[in-house]
C-alpha cells in the first residue's frame, strides 16, 4: 500500500465516521484500521524525512 492509498483510506474512514449514519457496530473496527493507517503513514514520513536529511547532509559535505 502506498502512502497515498493509505491517506485515501483514512479520508474514507473519516468521512464515514462524520456521517450521521455511522454504524456503531463498526466504530471500533474503523478506529483500529485508522490507527494502523496513521502509524504506517507516520513511519513512511519519518523514513522519508531521514532519507532527505541524509541526502542533504551528503550534498552539504560535497559542496563545502
N, CA, C and O atoms as a DFTB+ gen file, in Angstrom:
256 C
 N C O
     1  1       0.842      -1.176       0.000
     2  2       0.000       0.000       0.000
     3  2       0.890       1.244       0.000
     4  3       1.830       1.352       0.787
     5  1       0.583       2.151      -0.872
     6  2       1.357       3.387      -0.940
     7  2       0.861       4.368       0.114
     8  3      -0.195       4.183       0.720
     9  1       1.645       5.407       0.311
    10  2       1.254       6.463       1.241
    11  2      -0.077       7.079       0.803
    12  3      -0.972       7.287       1.622
    13  1      -0.196       7.365      -0.486
    14  2      -1.422       7.991      -0.995
    15  2      -2.637       7.078      -0.836
    16  3      -3.738       7.555      -0.561
    17  1      -2.446       5.785      -1.004
    18  2      -3.545       4.847      -0.804
    19  2      -3.978       4.822       0.658
    20  3      -5.170       4.802       0.966
    21  1      -3.001       4.824       1.545
    22  2      -3.305       4.836       2.978
    23  2      -4.036       6.120       3.354
    24  3      -5.004       6.089       4.114
    25  1      -3.575       7.236       2.825
    26  2      -4.212       8.513       3.101
    27  2      -5.645       8.546       2.568
    28  3      -6.544       9.057       3.236
    29  1      -5.857       8.010       1.380
    30  2      -7.198       7.961       0.803
    31  2      -8.129       7.096       1.658
    32  3      -9.294       7.440       1.861
    33  1      -7.611       5.984       2.151
    34  2      -8.435       5.129       3.004
    35  2      -8.761       5.833       4.312
    36  3      -9.879       5.732       4.818
    37  1      -7.780       6.547       4.859
    38  2      -8.033       7.323       6.079
    39  2      -9.124       8.364       5.856
    40  3      -9.994       8.549       6.706
    41  1      -9.076       9.031       4.732
    42  2     -10.089      10.035       4.418
    43  2     -11.470       9.397       4.290
    44  3     -12.471       9.979       4.708
    45  1     -11.517       8.212       3.716
    46  2     -12.790       7.499       3.572
    47  2     -13.336       7.116       4.946
    48  3     -14.531       7.255       5.208
    49  1     -12.456       6.634       5.817
    50  2     -12.874       6.269       7.175
    51  2     -13.379       7.505       7.913
    52  3     -14.418       7.451       8.571
    53  1     -12.664       8.603       7.811
    54  2     -13.060       9.834       8.472
    55  2     -14.429      10.299       7.987
    56  3     -15.271      10.707       8.787
    57  1     -14.647      10.235       6.676
    58  2     -15.942      10.631       6.124
    59  2     -17.058       9.745       6.674
    60  3     -18.144      10.234       6.986
    61  1     -16.793       8.451       6.792
    62  2     -17.825       7.547       7.310
    63  2     -18.089       7.811       8.787
    64  3     -19.223       7.666       9.245
    65  1     -17.065       8.195       9.537
    66  2     -17.251       8.495      10.954
    67  2     -18.013       9.802      11.149
    68  3     -18.747       9.959      12.124
    69  1     -17.840      10.722      10.235
    70  2     -18.536      12.006      10.318
    71  2     -19.988      11.919       9.862
    72  3     -20.795      12.789      10.188
    73  1     -20.316      10.898       9.127
    74  2     -21.674      10.739       8.595
    75  2     -22.653      10.498       9.742
    76  3     -22.321       9.874      10.750
    77  1     -23.833      10.997       9.562
    78  2     -24.871      10.823      10.583
    79  2     -25.260       9.364      10.765
    80  3     -25.757       8.971      11.820
    81  1     -25.033       8.571       9.737
    82  2     -25.438       7.165       9.804
    83  2     -24.277       6.244      10.172
    84  3     -24.263       5.078       9.777
    85  1     -23.327       6.747      10.908
    86  2     -22.171       5.946      11.320
    87  2     -22.655       4.740      12.125
    88  3     -23.375       4.888      13.112
    89  1     -22.259       3.578      11.700
    90  2     -22.662       2.324      12.330
    91  2     -21.835       2.090      13.587
    92  3     -20.619       1.915      13.517
    93  1     -22.491       2.088      14.714
    94  2     -21.809       1.917      15.999
    95  2     -21.101       0.564      16.069
    96  3     -20.063       0.437      16.717
    97  1     -21.653      -0.424      15.416
    98  2     -21.071      -1.769      15.452
    99  2     -19.699      -1.836      14.781
   100  3     -18.888      -2.699      15.118
   101  1     -19.435      -0.944      13.846
   102  2     -18.141      -0.967      13.155
   103  2     -17.211       0.158      13.608
   104  3     -16.108       0.307      13.083
   105  1     -17.658       0.945      14.580
   106  2     -16.865       2.082      15.040
   107  2     -15.478       1.658      15.530
   108  3     -14.477       2.258      15.138
   109  1     -15.411       0.639      16.378
   110  2     -14.123       0.179      16.902
   111  2     -13.236      -0.350      15.782
   112  3     -12.031      -0.098      15.762
   113  1     -13.839      -1.085      14.851
   114  2     -13.076      -1.641      13.729
   115  2     -12.490      -0.521      12.868
   116  3     -11.318      -0.568      12.494
   117  1     -13.303       0.475      12.560
   118  2     -12.825       1.593      11.740
   119  2     -11.753       2.393      12.464
   120  3     -10.774       2.830      11.859
   121  1     -11.948       2.578      13.754
   122  2     -10.957       3.321      14.540
   123  2      -9.636       2.563      14.588
   124  3      -8.570       3.167      14.481
   125  1      -9.699       1.260      14.747
   126  2      -8.492       0.424      14.776
   127  2      -7.770       0.487      13.425
   128  3      -6.547       0.615      13.375
   129  1      -8.528       0.396      12.340
   130  2      -7.924       0.462      11.000
   131  2      -7.298       1.839      10.771
   132  3      -6.205       1.939      10.214
   133  1      -7.981       2.888      11.193
   134  2      -7.437       4.240      11.050
   135  2      -6.137       4.376      11.824
   136  3      -5.194       5.011      11.351
   137  1      -6.081       3.790      12.997
   138  2      -4.867       3.832      13.803
   139  2      -3.710       3.131      13.091
   140  3      -2.586       3.633      13.090
   141  1      -3.979       1.978      12.488
   142  2      -2.951       1.252      11.738
   143  2      -2.451       2.081      10.557
   144  3      -1.251       2.149      10.293
   145  1      -3.380       2.700       9.860
   146  2      -3.005       3.520       8.705
   147  2      -2.191       4.743       9.127
   148  3      -1.223       5.112       8.462
   149  1      -2.586       5.358      10.221
   150  2      -1.833       6.513      10.724
   151  2      -0.406       6.129      11.105
   152  3       0.538       6.866      10.818
   153  1      -0.254       4.988      11.744
   154  2       1.088       4.524      12.110
   155  2       1.941       4.287      10.871
   156  3       3.114       4.658      10.836
   157  1       1.353       3.672       9.863
   158  2       2.097       3.408       8.630
   159  2       2.471       4.716       7.936
   160  3       3.597       4.862       7.459
   161  1       1.553       5.653       7.877
   162  2       1.863       6.954       7.270
   163  2       2.974       7.657       8.041
   164  3       3.882       8.234       7.442
   165  1       2.903       7.610       9.355
   166  2       3.937       8.248      10.188
   167  2       5.299       7.599       9.946
   168  3       6.310       8.293       9.843
   169  1       5.325       6.261       9.855
   170  2       6.592       5.564       9.580
   171  2       7.180       5.999       8.240
   172  3       8.379       6.255       8.127
   173  1       6.330       6.078       7.243
   174  2       6.794       6.467       5.905
   175  2       7.300       7.901       5.895
   176  3       8.325       8.193       5.279
   177  1       6.594       8.796       6.569
   178  2       7.026      10.191       6.636
   179  2       8.356      10.325       7.381
   180  3       9.235      11.080       6.965
   181  1       8.492       9.598       8.469
   182  2       9.734       9.634       9.241
   183  2      10.896       9.089       8.418
   184  3      11.983       9.667       8.407
   185  1      10.665       7.987       7.737
   186  2      11.703       7.386       6.901
   187  2      12.107       8.345       5.774
   188  3      13.291       8.495       5.475
   189  1      11.127       8.984       5.162
   190  2      11.414       9.941       4.094
   191  2      12.187      11.135       4.631
   192  3      13.132      11.605       3.997
   193  1      11.790      11.617       5.785
   194  2      12.494      12.740       6.398
   195  2      13.953      12.383       6.681
   196  3      14.847      13.195       6.444
   197  1      14.194      11.182       7.185
   198  2      15.560      10.732       7.467
   199  2      16.376      10.612       6.185
   200  3      17.543      11.001       6.146
   201  1      15.759      10.073       5.140
   202  2      16.460       9.929       3.863
   203  2      16.803      11.296       3.265
   204  3      17.899      11.493       2.739
   205  1      15.864      12.232       3.350
   206  2      16.128      13.575       2.840
   207  2      17.237      14.264       3.625
   208  3      18.089      14.935       3.044
   209  1      17.226      14.100       4.930
   210  2      18.281      14.691       5.757
   211  2      19.637      14.115       5.370
   212  3      20.624      14.846       5.297
   213  1      19.692      12.822       5.123
   214  2      20.944      12.173       4.725
   215  2      21.422      12.728       3.387
   216  3      22.599      13.055       3.236
   217  1      20.514      12.837       2.412
   218  2      20.883      13.358       1.093
   219  2      21.383      14.795       1.214
   220  3      22.380      15.159       0.591
   221  1      20.702      15.604       2.005
   222  2      21.120      16.997       2.172
   223  2      22.462      17.103       2.887
   224  3      23.281      17.956       2.544
   225  1      22.692      16.245       3.875
   226  2      23.995      16.222       4.540
   227  2      25.107      15.849       3.587
   228  3      26.183      16.447       3.610
   229  1      24.846      14.848       2.738
   230  2      25.837      14.449       1.747
   231  2      26.105      15.561       0.754
   232  3      27.242      15.767       0.330
   233  1      25.070      16.267       0.390
   234  2      25.205      17.396      -0.529
   235  2      26.018      18.512       0.114
   236  3      26.897      19.089      -0.526
   237  1      25.731      18.817       1.373
   238  2      26.489      19.827       2.102
   239  2      27.973      19.449       2.200
   240  3      28.850      20.300       2.048
   241  1      28.238      18.175       2.452
   242  2      29.618      17.702       2.562
   243  2      30.340      17.824       1.215
   244  3      31.518      18.178       1.170
   245  1      29.643      17.534       0.137
   246  2      30.246      17.586      -1.189
   247  2      30.522      19.029      -1.595
   248  3      31.516      19.310      -2.264
   249  1      29.657      19.929      -1.199
   250  2      29.814      21.343      -1.583
   251  2      30.854      22.027      -0.711
   252  3      31.697      22.772      -1.209
   253  1      30.795      21.783       0.545
   254  2      31.676      22.532       1.428
   255  2      32.532      21.668       2.223
   256  3      33.334      22.157       3.019
